[in-house]
Amino acid sequence: MTYFVYLIASYKKRKVITYAGYTNHLKNRLKQHNCGKGAKFTRGRYWKLLYYEKYQTKREAILRECYIKKNRSFRNMLKNKYK
């Protein structure tokens, strides 16, 4: 099975909010976030996919997600690249 690590962004009055996660079906997960059925933090906002990576195992995806969540400079670099 293939897993994805993703970074989504929501734009509100010049402020960009990001959220990192992992899933095995990227398109459905983005729909869930935008319908208010995703993570609690993502509810009530419109999200746009900024970045994703593909992994063969769930363990690899979870480890990479943790790295992206903790590495603020990496997230800011992606945020600025796709503004």
C-alpha positions as a printed Julia matrix, in Angstrom:
83×3 Matrix{Float64}:
   0.0    0.0    0.0
   1.15   3.53  -0.74
   1.07   6.31   1.86
   1.33  10.05   1.4
   2.66  12.76   3.69
   1.08  16.08   2.83
   1.14  19.74   3.71
  -2.01  21.79   3.21
  -2.53  25.5    3.64
  -5.42  27.82   4.38
  -5.24  31.5    3.5
  -7.0   34.08   5.64
  -6.31  37.81   5.41
  -2.67  37.47   4.32
  -1.97  34.88   7.01
  -1.14  31.36   5.88
  -1.92  28.46   8.22
  -0.43  25.04   7.45
  -1.27  21.52   8.53
   0.79  18.37   7.97
  -0.61  14.85   7.94
  -0.42  11.42   6.34
  -2.94   9.24   4.53
  -3.26   6.37   2.1
  -5.74   8.25  -0.15
  -4.72  11.86  -0.68
  -7.69  13.12  -2.72
 -10.28  11.79  -0.24
  -8.36  13.17   2.73
  -8.29  16.67   1.25
 -12.06  16.45   0.65
 -12.55  15.43   4.29
 -10.56  18.44   5.5
 -12.6   20.8    3.31
 -15.94  19.27   4.37
 -15.18  19.65   8.09
 -14.69  15.92   8.69
 -10.9   15.96   8.98
  -8.84  16.78  12.02
 -10.43  19.2   14.5
  -7.81  21.87  13.74
  -8.76  21.89  10.04
 -12.5   22.41  10.44
 -14.1   25.6    9.18
 -11.37  26.49   6.69
 -10.77  25.89   3.0
  -7.54  23.96   2.42
  -5.27  23.79  -0.59
  -2.65  21.09  -1.12
   0.84  22.62  -1.07
   3.14  19.63  -1.01
   3.16  15.85  -0.76
   5.59  12.94  -0.67
   4.95   9.27  -1.43
   6.07   6.35   0.81
   5.78   2.57   0.64
   5.17   1.96   4.36
   3.02   3.58   7.0
   5.99   3.77   9.37
   8.04   5.82   6.9
   5.11   8.17   6.33
   4.53   8.7   10.07
   8.21   9.42  10.7
   8.33  11.94   7.85
   5.1   13.59   9.05
   6.63  14.06  12.52
   9.73  15.59  10.95
   7.69  18.05   8.88
   5.53  19.02  11.88
   8.59  19.76  14.02
  10.7   21.46  11.34
   9.17  24.94  11.17
  11.83  26.26   8.77
  10.99  23.52   6.23
   7.27  24.33   6.47
   7.93  28.06   6.09
  10.13  27.43   3.06
   7.3   25.46   1.41
   4.76  28.09   2.44
   6.79  30.89   0.86
   7.54  28.86  -2.26
   3.85  28.27  -3.06
   2.35  31.64  -2.06
